[in-house]
Amino acid sequence: MSPPRYRGRFAPSPTGALHFGSLIAALASYCDARAQGGEWLLRIEDVDLTRRRAGAAEAIAATLTTYGFVWDGPVCKQSERGALYAQALDRLREQGRLFACACTRRELEATLPGPAGERVYPGTCRGRPVAGTEGRAWRVLVDDAPVAFSDRLQGRQQQRLDRDVGDFVVRRGDGLFAYQLAVVVDDALQGITDVVRGADLLASTPRQIWLQRQLGFATPTYLHHPIAIDGSGRKLSKETGAAQLPDDPLPALFRAWQFLGQSAPQRPPRSVAAFWRWAIAAWDSRSLPPVAMLPSDADVASQPFAR
């Protein structure tokens, strides 16, 4: 049987307009997919309804179109896939992997952070009967087996979830499904073979691989590229006030291309369509900078490719 065809995806959250950090992730995943003759899907990760902004999903799609991105198939929205996440939750429950958690936010904030920088759940409610489940979070009972994988850029990675993360939430106390569960179900049911995304999600990957194994899903190949940071060392994001992408795509596309360490063209393309024809042919994932975070203005002051 021949291996599955490359299928990648870009999965922004509709919490605001796309910005330079978003463009880096979109460009890297798009070029990696198209350079290998693969498909590229667009998924709107709006599983957290409390953060969704009205009209943001439509604005994201419109910006991607303006910037020359073309996705395969219909746009997938997590807010429409709750029944699929519930089925996965039921499977974990049948395996005896779920337990209700009554810990308060204050109690959880008092726990110590682990090696990944996240607070490690101390197992307070594990094996302890919790009166009522209404308003309770649901956690998965992890084990001490190391979860290892080889990232195409960052190399070998390994975590012991019991020590580094603890039993993590798959359904929140407000009834919303957690990102870790939703992304695993989506990647599996959409047939994603390759995940190309920012290095800020590198520490989440062992949890997702662990869930894939419990649910009997295949594990995609991962590539975590550097993310852009601002002058204060914070990841560029909507929450940190990152500016939305400009209306003129070409200079921003060139800047994202250069940020990702890709080679300069001999003759700069003069249109968005020409840029994509050249970029897909010239893409080389081996040239990506291996560091996890880079200033958003690193080596782009002169912007030699811009018109």
C-alpha positions, 0 to 999 in steps of 0.5 A, spaced: 500 500 500 502 506 498 503 511 503 498 517 504 499 523 500 501 529 503 495 533 507 497 539 511 493 545 514 493 552 517 488 553 523 488 560 525 483 562 531 478 567 529 480 572 535 482 577 530 485 579 524 491 575 521 498 578 523 505 577 521 506 571 525 500 568 522 503 569 515 509 566 517 505 559 519 500 560 513 506 561 508 510 555 511 505 550 511 502 552 504 509 552 501 511 545 504 504 542 502 504 545 495 512 543 494 510 536 495 504 536 491 500 535 497 493 538 499 492 544 504 486 545 508 483 551 512 481 550 519 478 555 523 479 553 530 473 556 534 472 551 539 473 556 545 467 560 543 468 565 549 474 568 545 471 568 538 470 575 535 464 576 530 466 576 523 473 574 524 473 567 520 470 571 514 476 576 515 481 571 515 479 567 509 478 574 505 485 576 507 488 569 505 485 570 498 488 577 498 495 574 499 494 568 494 492 562 498 488 557 495 485 551 500 483 545 498 475 543 500 471 547 504 473 550 510 472 546 517 470 550 523 471 546 530 464 549 533 461 545 528 464 538 530 462 538 537 459 531 536 465 528 534 469 531 540 464 528 544 465 521 541 472 521 542 471 523 549 466 517 550 472 512 548 476 515 553 471 514 558 470 507 556 478 506 557 477 508 564 482 514 562 477 520 564 476 523 571 472 529 574 476 535 577 473 539 582 480 544 583 479 551 583 483 556 579 486 558 585 488 551 587 491 550 580 495 556 580 499 554 586 502 548 583 509 549 581 511 549 573 514 543 570 520 543 565 515 545 559 513 552 563 506 549 564 503 548 571 503 541 573 497 538 575 498 534 582 493 529 581 489 532 586 482 529 584 485 523 581 482 517 584 477 521 588 470 521 588 467 528 586 460 530 588 456 531 582 460 533 575 456 539 573 461 545 572 467 540 573 473 539 568 474 532 565 481 530 565 485 524 562 489 520 567 496 519 564 502 514 565 509 515 566 511 512 559 515 517 555 512 520 549 518 521 544 517 524 537 522 526 531 521 534 529 523 535 522 526 541 524 527 541 532 530 534 532 528 529 537 523 531 543 521 527 549 516 528 555 514 524 561 507 527 561 506 525 568 512 529 571 512 534 566 504 536 565 500 531 569 493 529 567 490 534 563 484 537 561 480 535 555 473 538 557 473 544 561 468 546 566 464 550 562 462 544 557 467 547 552 472 541 549 479 543 550 484 544 544 488 538 545 482 534 544 479 537 538 486 538 534 487 531 535 480 529 532 480 534 527 487 532 524 485 524 524 479 525 521 481 530 516 487 525 514 492 530 516 499 527 514 504 533 516 503 538 521 507 545 520 506 550 525 509 555 530 514 552 535 510 555 541 506 549 540 512 544 540 510 542 548 503 540 546 505 535 541 507 529 546 500 530 549 497 530 542 501 524 540 499 521 547 491 522 545 492 519 538 495 513 541 489 512 546 484 513 540 487 509 535 489 515 530 495 515 526 500 520 528 502 526 523 509 528 521 511 534 525 515 541 523 515 546 528 518 553 525 520 559 529 515 564 531 516 571 531 517 575 537 516 583 539 521 588 542 519 585 549 520 578 547 513 576 547 510 572 541 507 576 536 499 575 537 492 578 537 493 578 545 500 582 544 497 587 539 500 585 533 498 589 527 494 586 522 497 584 515 497 590 510 493 590 504 498 590 499 501 582 500 507 582 496 512 586 501 509 582 507 510 575 503 517 577 502 518 579 509 515 572 511 519 568 506 526 572 509 524 570 516 523 563 514 531 563 512 529 562 504 533 563 499 532 570 495 530 570 488 534 572 482 529 576 479 524 578 484 517 576 482 512 582 481 505 579 482 502 575 488 501 569 483 508 570 480 511 570 488 507 563 489 509 560 483 517 561 484 516 560 492 513 553 491 518 551 487 524 554 491 521 552 498 527 548 502 525 546 509 532 545 511 533 552 510 529 554 516 532 557 522 532 552 528 531 557 533 524 557 536 523 564 537 526 570 532 525 578 533 520 579 527 524 584 524 530 580 524 535 581 518 529 585 514 531 592 515 533 593 508 527 588 505 531 587 499 525 583 496 520 589 497 518 593 491 
